[in-house]
Amino acid sequence: MKSFKHITTLTVLLIFMGTIVSIRAVAQEAEPNWQTFEKAMELAEEQDKPILVDVWAPWCGWCKKMQKEVYPALVSTLNENFILTRLNRDDNEGRKKYQQYRLSPLRLAQKFNVQNVPAVVLLSPEGEYLFHISGFVAADKLEEVLEYVALEKSEKNSR
């Protein structure tokens, strides 16, 4: 009887540990896969995926809302169809390599015609500017845009 109790206790413990590992795996999948700007440019070309650039600023409440609510709600669409990167528009010190230039994130945001934050910039897999959306965008609205871009990309590849 004592060994049965040990087996039961061990089984419950293993199930509990397995549940914790599963929850962690799901939580990790629920995170957008952000890359540095240079790595995003490299991966986009290798994987032939468009780039989504989240342009933000540390003081921007709407940027924080996008980061907390919108991107996690779209994580599967984002990670499956896009290479993700972020630019702090207030950073005028760092440098990012874009095409033949080395630009501060501020100058790079200006190059993408971004005047306000938050902004979502979409680039082709080759890094060419496609368009941007300024201001807070709810998850359902952004998802429509992202699905359109992903569909256009897949139709272009099938031609």
Steps between C-alpha positions, in 0.01 A plus 500: 500500500788735583661454153163573335488830692853582379405424139184710529693789656771473234240493222324809636833678535600415140163617366534824696854560369386422145221753532744769613731426206202512260383832642849644459520378139163661420606822673821511293300450179277789608788745462570684176843402368670843497840530331757775484457717192804359321405139583145564376633626166718190468225252600239663277712448194597144600142398583335717232266664752392863530628701796276663757671790677339621822602864539457610860624739768558434872255772612219387266203344681337382175829329404493311830137402434597365156786303658285360783171434322517511122818311411438211745147461360647457150805294593432202271432720194802717579748220565380286210485764227736782600843577634455738793718785619461813708642852475509746789427819311653710777842335461725742315825338619493140376550406136311250285620374165233550234586455134829689452442732799574495874219698658380575851160347579359855490635561147391154391146566624505827305619312191188281540287820515410436864416827675304362799512198728387235519546403139515171316728498196488217249802423284544245224729200562770701319449790742314731263246731666142389425286719728440597860209547736519779758327493836356227716340218301271248667595134456204414274576791263873430490430132439300589188796697362751229591291226343470706182878551484562128570243401232655736245840352578382141455314585176811673364707190579252268327512694171 
